[in-house]
Amino acid sequence: MHNAIDTAIQTFPSLTDFAAALRVSPQVIVNWRARGVPVARCADVERVSKRAVRRWDLRPTDWQQLWPELVKVKARLDAKQAA
């Protein structure tokens, strides 16, 4: 199954490099693939992937409650993509 964390990993040469950028072990990333990225690390993933993956991609069911300040940002980006 391909998900947002896999997209973020692909912005690096390897899973190990991605893990190093986040200062975690590769096993932590493997766990995130299975269990999801913890809320506290979503902004870090967004940052190191240079926004190839956004927080709303990592937490599609609850991002609006977690980061209400991003609702308008996503709406603007969606409108821009639709145009």
C-alpha positions as semicolon CSV with decimal commas, in nm:
position;residue;x (nm);y (nm);z (nm)
1;M;0,000;0,000;0,000
2;H;0,139;0,337;-0,101
3;N;0,061;0,616;0,141
4;A;0,176;0,966;0,227
5;I;0,474;0,853;0,434
6;D;0,600;0,656;0,133
7;T;0,576;0,970;-0,079
8;A;0,781;1,156;0,182
9;I;1,041;0,878;0,191
10;Q;1,075;0,900;-0,187
11;T;1,197;1,260;-0,155
12;F;1,521;1,110;-0,019
13;P;1,765;0,861;-0,172
14;S;1,669;0,600;0,088
15;L;1,453;0,532;0,391
16;T;1,770;0,555;0,601
17;D;1,841;0,906;0,471
18;F;1,483;1,009;0,541
19;A;1,508;0,873;0,895
20;A;1,838;1,055;0,948
21;A;1,681;1,384;0,837
22;L;1,417;1,334;1,106
23;R;1,676;1,213;1,358
24;V;1,500;0,882;1,415
25;S;1,596;0,524;1,339
26;P;1,481;0,356;1,020
27;Q;1,274;0,123;1,238
28;V;1,071;0,421;1,360
29;I;0,983;0,501;0,998
30;V;0,882;0,140;0,939
31;N;0,655;0,166;1,245
32;W;0,504;0,488;1,109
33;R;0,425;0,308;0,786
34;A;0,226;0,052;0,982
35;R;0,071;0,275;1,248
36;G;0,071;0,624;1,103
37;V;0,287;0,926;1,175
38;P;0,242;1,066;1,526
39;V;0,079;1,407;1,536
40;A;0,387;1,558;1,698
41;R;0,603;1,455;1,399
42;C;0,377;1,548;1,108
43;A;0,513;1,902;1,072
44;D;0,866;1,759;1,071
45;V;0,778;1,518;0,789
46;E;0,619;1,805;0,598
47;R;0,933;2,016;0,647
48;V;1,195;1,755;0,551
49;S;0,995;1,646;0,246
50;K;0,988;2,013;0,137
51;R;0,608;1,995;0,142
52;A;0,589;1,705;-0,102
53;V;0,370;1,565;0,174
54;R;0,153;1,793;0,381
55;R;0,016;1,736;0,729
56;W;-0,331;1,683;0,584
57;D;-0,192;1,400;0,371
58;L;-0,047;1,232;0,678
59;R;-0,361;1,274;0,890
60;P;-0,651;1,281;0,641
61;T;-0,924;1,208;0,896
62;D;-0,839;1,452;1,173
63;W;-0,609;1,723;1,037
64;Q;-0,878;1,993;1,049
65;Q;-0,919;1,948;1,423
66;L;-0,545;1,925;1,484
67;W;-0,439;2,221;1,268
68;P;-0,742;2,447;1,205
69;E;-0,507;2,719;1,079
70;L;-0,441;2,502;0,772
71;V;-0,803;2,486;0,654
72;K;-0,776;2,810;0,454
73;V;-0,432;2,715;0,325
74;K;-0,561;2,386;0,186
75;A;-0,867;2,555;0,037
76;R;-0,642;2,803;-0,146
77;L;-0,416;2,528;-0,277
78;D;-0,713;2,319;-0,389
79;A;-0,864;2,620;-0,570
80;K;-0,531;2,691;-0,739
81;Q;-0,502;2,330;-0,858
82;A;-0,861;2,331;-0,987
83;A;-0,800;2,646;-1,196
